[in-house]
Amino acid sequence: MEPIRFVGLAEAAELARQADRMIVIGCSGSGKSTLAQKAAALLDLPYISIDRDVLWLPGWILRDRPEQKRLTEELIAWDRWIMDGTGSSTLHLRLPRTELIIWPDLPRFACVAGILRRWVANLGRTRPEMTPGCPEKIDLEFLRYVWTWNREVRPRVLADIQNHASGKPVVMLKSYREMDEFSRLVGALSQK
């Protein structure tokens, strides 16, 4: 098994320009959806939201695992896509088909701030990347999930990458500046 292959911004942007299938993973509030939608537009790739298209039914009802698996298998069969969302229950299915893993890896303070900004901006409304009927909400359980993500979820995600996407390129974007620079590079390369 090969080690995880971390790549820098310039190489990741070039790989993104050539790739047909990518996933954007990371903690809630890190900017995954914004980055994935921007990359989808720049690269003319279909945008898939794991939250909207796989995990949630209206009213914040979680789909059962067999249904999540079935929907994921249908989506990963497409020739081209960018998928937004860590979705641990289906990550092992998506990783083998992906060609580039994009990971906004921000500090937990930034993720909590992102959650709070998103909540205020969308209060009482459903974001486009969410299932209709799932208005923006925030509670202590969700904030705790975000606060402990690096300790609780990150090791499992790294293990999934190691086990199901060994040797595939992973770009870790450590700040909003790096996310903006990645988008700028992808846009510049796409215009060549």
TITORZA-957304 format. One line per field, with one value per residue (C-alpha): y, x, z; residue number from 1; residue in one letter. Coordinates in steps of 0.25 Angstrom, whole numbers. Last residue first. Layout:
// TITORZA-957304
north c(Y	...)
east c(X	...)
up c(Z	...)
pos c(NUM	...)
code c(A	...)
//
This chain:
// TITORZA-957304
north c(113	118	106	108	122	117	105	115	125	114	109	123	125	112	116	129	123	115	101	95	80	75	60	52	37	28	19	23	13	9	21	30	23	23	39	40	32	40	53	49	49	58	68	67	70	85	82	70	79	90	80	74	88	92	100	100	104	99	85	84	84	76	84	90	101	106	104	116	120	127	126	137	135	120	121	131	122	110	118	123	108	104	116	112	98	101	99	87	90	76	74	59	57	45	40	26	18	29	29	16	17	31	26	26	36	47	56	65	72	63	68	60	53	39	36	22	30	35	22	15	27	26	11	13	24	15	4	13	19	33	43	51	66	70	67	55	55	47	45	56	68	65	58	70	67	77	73	78	90	92	106	104	91	98	109	99	91	103	108	94	91	104	99	100	85	78	73	67	72	60	60	52	56	61	69	83	77	71	85	92	81	82	97	96	85	70	60	46	37	25	13	0)
east c(-21	-33	-35	-20	-24	-37	-30	-19	-29	-37	-25	-21	-34	-34	-19	-24	-36	-25	-19	-23	-18	-17	-18	-13	-16	-5	-15	-29	-37	-28	-20	-31	-40	-29	-28	-43	-43	-32	-40	-53	-50	-38	-40	-55	-56	-60	-69	-76	-78	-84	-93	-98	-99	-109	-109	-120	-121	-134	-135	-147	-140	-128	-115	-105	-115	-115	-129	-135	-139	-125	-117	-107	-107	-105	-94	-86	-88	-83	-71	-67	-68	-59	-49	-48	-46	-33	-35	-32	-39	-37	-37	-36	-32	-35	-47	-53	-46	-50	-65	-69	-60	-65	-80	-82	-72	-80	-68	-75	-75	-74	-68	-73	-70	-72	-84	-83	-80	-94	-101	-92	-94	-110	-109	-100	-108	-121	-114	-109	-123	-126	-124	-137	-133	-148	-146	-137	-122	-110	-108	-112	-113	-102	-93	-94	-91	-86	-85	-72	-70	-56	-58	-72	-69	-57	-66	-76	-66	-59	-73	-77	-64	-63	-57	-71	-73	-59	-53	-55	-55	-56	-51	-55	-51	-37	-28	-31	-31	-17	-12	-18	-13	1	1	-5	4	3	1	2	-4	6	6	0)
up c(-85	-78	-69	-64	-59	-53	-46	-41	-36	-29	-22	-18	-12	-4	0	5	12	20	21	8	8	-6	-7	-19	-20	-15	-7	-9	-2	10	12	9	19	29	27	28	41	47	44	50	65	68	56	57	72	71	58	65	78	70	63	77	83	72	59	48	33	27	23	14	1	3	5	-6	-9	6	12	19	33	36	24	26	41	41	30	38	51	43	37	51	56	45	47	62	58	50	35	26	13	7	-8	-12	-27	-36	-29	-33	-21	-11	-14	-8	5	7	8	23	25	18	15	6	-7	-19	-33	-44	-58	-63	-55	-47	-35	-34	-35	-25	-16	-17	-14	-2	4	2	9	20	24	20	31	33	34	31	16	14	16	13	-2	-12	-2	8	-2	-11	-25	-35	-50	-55	-64	-58	-54	-50	-42	-36	-30	-25	-19	-12	-7	-2	5	12	26	33	34	34	22	8	-6	-16	-30	-43	-57	-54	-64	-58	-44	-46	-51	-39	-29	-35	-33	-19	-13	-13	-2	-7	5	6	-4	0)
pos c(192	191	190	189	188	187	186	185	184	183	182	181	180	179	178	177	176	175	174	173	172	171	170	169	168	167	166	165	164	163	162	161	160	159	158	157	156	155	154	153	152	151	150	149	148	147	146	145	144	143	142	141	140	139	138	137	136	135	134	133	132	131	130	129	128	127	126	125	124	123	122	121	120	119	118	117	116	115	114	113	112	111	110	109	108	107	106	105	104	103	102	101	100	99	98	97	96	95	94	93	92	91	90	89	88	87	86	85	84	83	82	81	80	79	78	77	76	75	74	73	72	71	70	69	68	67	66	65	64	63	62	61	60	59	58	57	56	55	54	53	52	51	50	49	48	47	46	45	44	43	42	41	40	39	38	37	36	35	34	33	32	31	30	29	28	27	26	25	24	23	22	21	20	19	18	17	16	15	14	13	12	11	10	9	8	7	6	5	4	3	2	1)
code c(K	Q	S	L	A	G	V	L	R	S	F	E	D	M	E	R	Y	S	K	L	M	V	V	P	K	G	S	A	H	N	Q	I	D	A	L	V	R	P	R	V	E	R	N	W	T	W	V	Y	R	L	F	E	L	D	I	K	E	P	C	G	P	T	M	E	P	R	T	R	G	L	N	A	V	W	R	R	L	I	G	A	V	C	A	F	R	P	L	D	P	W	I	I	L	E	T	R	P	L	R	L	H	L	T	S	S	G	T	G	D	M	I	W	R	D	W	A	I	L	E	E	T	L	R	K	Q	E	P	R	D	R	L	I	W	G	P	L	W	L	V	D	R	D	I	S	I	Y	P	L	D	L	L	A	A	A	K	Q	A	L	T	S	K	G	S	G	S	C	G	I	V	I	M	R	D	A	Q	R	A	L	E	A	A	E	A	L	G	V	F	R	I	P	E	M)
//
